[in-house]
Amino acid sequence: MKLLSTYLRGKSLTVCFAFPEDYDMANIDDLNVSIGSKQFTGDDIDISGKVACVRLKSEDTYKFTGDYPIIISIDDKTRGVIPIPVGDIRFVTHRNNLNNASTNEENDIVIALSITQTTIDVDSVLYNVMKGDR
C-alpha cells in the first residue's frame, strides 16, 4: 500500500473523495470510509456536489500512532459494492495542544476517483492538499 502522507497525531484532518463530473451521485446506495479500524458512514460523511468528505478532529487523531489504511467502499446501484484501497496515512508522535473543534485546512487531502462502466478506482495522480500539491 502506498503511503499518502505523514501527519502529527492530534491534528485535525479532512479526507475527501472527488467523483468524476459525469458520475451520477444518485447511483450511490451507501458510502463507507474506513481509516484504520474507525468506520465512517451516513452522517459522518459530508457529501457536497461531487465530493464526499470525512473530517477527523484533533480528538479523533490524538491516539493514532503509526500507519492507518484508508479504504472507501461504494455501494453503487449499477456496479454493486466496490471496496477501494486508497493508501496509508502515517501519524507521528508530537506534543500537540488539542483544539478539538479545529479543522486544519493545511492537512486536507483530496483523492480523485476514476469511475468507468465496470470499475471504480483511484486516479494515478491523486494526493493533493487543498492548498496545492504535497
N, C-alpha and C positions, 0 to 999 in steps of 0.2 A: 504494500500500500504506500502511496506517495505521501510524504509529509507536506502538508499545506503551508503551515506557518507555526511560529512559536509565540506564545503569549505569556504574560505574567499572570500567575494564578491570583485570583481576587480582583481581576479587571473584568469589566463587562465586555460582552462580545455579541455581535449580531451576525448570524449566518443566513444569507439569502440565496434563494434558488430562482434564477431568471428563466422563465419558459420562453420558447420562441414566439415571435409575433403571430405566426399562423396557427399556433396551438389553441384549440378550443378548451378553455378552462372549465366549461360545463361538463367535459368528459371525466373530470376528477370525481370519483365517488368517495375516496378517502385519501388522505395525505398524512404520512407519518415521518418524523425525523428522529433519528437516534444519534446521540452524542455520547459515546461510551455506553454505559448501561442506562442512561437517562433517556426516556421516551417523551416525545412531544407530539401531541395530537390535538385536533379540534381547535379549541380556543387558545391553545399555546402557540399556534401558528397564525401569523398575520398575513393575509393574502390581499394584495392591492394590485389590481390590474393583472399583469403577467408575472408578478414577483411574490414569492412566499418567503417569509422571514421568521426565524426563531431568535428571540432575544434572551441572552443569558445575562443576568445581573451579577454584580460583584459577589453576592451571597451564593450564587449558583456555582461559580468557578473557584471559590475560596478553598475548597477541599480538593480540587483537582491538582494532581501532580503526575507528570508523565504524558504518554501518548493516548489519545482518545479517537477512535474511528468515528467518522461521520457517515451515516447511511440514510438516504432518503428512499422511502417506499411509496410509490404512487399506485393507487388502485384506479386504473383507467377503464372506462366503460367499454372501449373497443380493444384494448390490449391486455387487460387483466391486471393482476398485481405484479409490479416490477420493482424489485429492490435494487437500488443503485449505490454501490460503494463509491464514495466520493474521495476519501483520503483521510489521513490522520491530522489532528492538531495536537500540539505539544504545549503543556503548561509547565512553567518552571517556577521554582520556589523564589519568592520575593517578599520582603517585608513591605506590606502594602496596606495603607489605610483604606478600610472598606467604606464605600459610599454605595449602599445597597440600591439606591434609586438611580445610580449612574448608568448611562449608556454611552460608552466612548466610541465616537464615530471613527476614530483612527484605527479601531480594532475590527471594523466591519469587513466581512468577506462577501463577495457576490460570486456565485457559482452558476455559470451558464449551462443549461440543459439543452441537449440536441434530441429532437423527437422526430422519428420517421414513421412510416406506416406500420412497421413491425417492432421498432426498438425505441427505448429511451436511454440516453447515455449522457455522459459528461463531455462537454467540448474539450478539445485539446488545450486551448488557451483559456483558462477559466478562473484563476485565482487573482481576482482584482480587489483591491481595497477601494472603498467608495471614493476616496480622495486621490486615487492614482494607482499605478501598478506597484506591487510589492515584490 
